[in-house]
Amino acid sequence: MQARDERFDGWFFTAVLTTGIYCRPSCPATPPKPENMRFFPSAAAAQQAGFRACKRCRPGAVPGSPQWNERADLVARAMRLIADGLVDREGVPGLATRLGYSVRQLERQLMAELGAGPLALARAQRAQTARLLIETTTLPMTDLAYAAGFASVRAFNETVREVFALSPSELRVRAQTRAKAGDEPGAPGRTAGSQTAGSQTAGSQTAGSQTAGTIVVRLPFRRPLCPDNLFGHLAATAVPGIEEWRDGAYRRTLRLPHGHAVATLRPAPEHVECRLALSDLRDLTTAINRCRWLLDLDADPVAIDALLGADEALAPLVAKSPGRRVPRTTDPAELAIRAVLGQQVSTAAARRLAARLVTAHGEPVEDADGALTHLFPTVSALAELDPETLAMPRSRRATVLALVAALAAGELELDVGGDWERARAQLAAVPGVGPWTGELVAMRALGDPDAFVATDLGVRRAASELGLPSTPAALTTRATPWRPWRAYAVQYLWATSDHPINQLPAD
């Protein structure tokens, strides 16, 4: 905090007793006296203690704590689901049921580690969504309150006043004044710490009590970030109809709790520009979270590269392109199905197979800005497909059907709050799903930072070129010092080839 080190934004929050505000560690304001400071592990804990958010550093607009990506325990799983909006949709009992714990056990563990329970954590998230909508749209406050996830306008007004010490209308006026003065967060001339925050509107509309529109936000990340493999992988494996690369941006359709969206993600030096065309603004928080998850923006690249760069084999790769992320997914079930479709075939063949499924069974959508046409099919829709329409070997066809059946029956749990090891065991029980598919799903769908596809041909070739063992067993043993970041080591190994997944597409 004394060094205003922005790498720690999101890890913890500082509060000042004399002013009653809480800040991110990199806040550009003059540091307070140590005796007047208190530290909190979450924004929700600071709010519960009576502190309001700093207007200067905007502590809610920072990358999330990387702990929730790294860890697989109850608290981390709960935080991933809360970020995805589960408490707003199903309440605390729904969250506890999903995690397999009682409400009391869940609240006790969250309070012990984060200083706030699930309701307070979800409330803090709603407050940040409300601020985003207030400052970036012209929505009437009544519609905006429900879009942000509040049950009533009164709760919306009270929360905004408590957290930001301003009424919703005052927040909007203040944002408009700053925009006219050219002092928007992220504008040139502001400190590096404040450049991670900010958003702007691209127009919105209201139809009765149902909201819909397009919003542009800046997604902050911890630097460095190497966009080549991240966007290159997503573009090279894009399935026509649901994904595309257009005008320097990766675009895809999203299936969300209240509707759907089209996300347009464009890399920039200080942030990722995220344009969301939403059919229902209540899905804004979930959509933003899933885009962050897709791009692995809450990772801690400094810690990851420090460990991997200490290995003599990986050191040159890390030094050449630091900050590689793991390209993930916005829909774990979709990724699992696509992984099976891609078994023992080229990237182009896997795209064609998936595109046929999308055209035949996906839900049509409109895209005024590109060529996206469908949402990826639901598991229930795929459960009814005719196996004879799958143009693939009979054994892989059987694997696809078995995977879809397991997902439809609830025998396979794939979501951001799932247990990584249990999911691996459930995947292994599906006929035709081997170690490569299981680890790929764990890495890209479940977000396990230590997933390691030792049987992958590209990984084995890279290992051989680097003088590392190339057999899966020996390579797994050699990769032990890379733990718990072996999924990131895979990205560096893949980067040794000239495959399109490693190249940022040309505009």
Sequence and secondary structure as in RCSB ss.txt:
>XXXX:A:sequence
MQARDERFDGWFFTAVLTTGIYCRPSCPATPPKPENMRFFPSAAAAQQAGFRACKRCRPGAVPGSPQWNERADLV
ARAMRLIADGLVDREGVPGLATRLGYSVRQLERQLMAELGAGPLALARAQRAQTARLLIETTTLPMTDLAYAAGF
ASVRAFNETVREVFALSPSELRVRAQTRAKAGDEPGAPGRTAGSQTAGSQTAGSQTAGSQTAGTIVVRLPFRRPL
CPDNLFGHLAATAVPGIEEWRDGAYRRTLRLPHGHAVATLRPAPEHVECRLALSDLRDLTTAINRCRWLLDLDAD
PVAIDALLGADEALAPLVAKSPGRRVPRTTDPAELAIRAVLGQQVSTAAARRLAARLVTAHGEPVEDADGALTHL
FPTVSALAELDPETLAMPRSRRATVLALVAALAAGELELDVGGDWERARAQLAAVPGVGPWTGELVAMRALGDPD
AFVATDLGVRRAASELGLPSTPAALTTRATPWRPWRAYAVQYLWATSDHPINQLPAD
>XXXX:A:secstr
 TT  GGGBTTBEEEETTTTEEE TT  S    GGGEEEESSHHHHHHTT EE TTT TTSS   THHHH  SHH
HHHHHHHHTTHHHHHHHHHHHHHHTS HHHHHHHHHHHHSS HHHHHHHHHHHHHHHHHHH    HHHHHHHTT 
S HHHHHHHHHHHHSS HHHHHHHHHHHHHTT  TT TTS GGGGG  EEEEEEEEETTEEEEEEEEEE   S  
 HHHHHHHHHHT  TTTEEEETTEEEEEEEETTEEEEEEEEE SS EEEEEEES GGGHHHHHHHHHHHHTTT  
HHHHHHHHTTSTTTHHHHHHS        S HHHHHHHHHHTTTS HHHHHHHHHHHHHHHSEE   TTS   EE
   HHHHTT  GGG  S HHHHHHHHHHHHHHHTTSS  STTS HHHHHHHHHTSTT  HHHHHHHHHHTS  TT
   TT HHHHHHHHHTT   SHHHHHHHTGGGTT HHHHHHHHHTTS  GGGS    
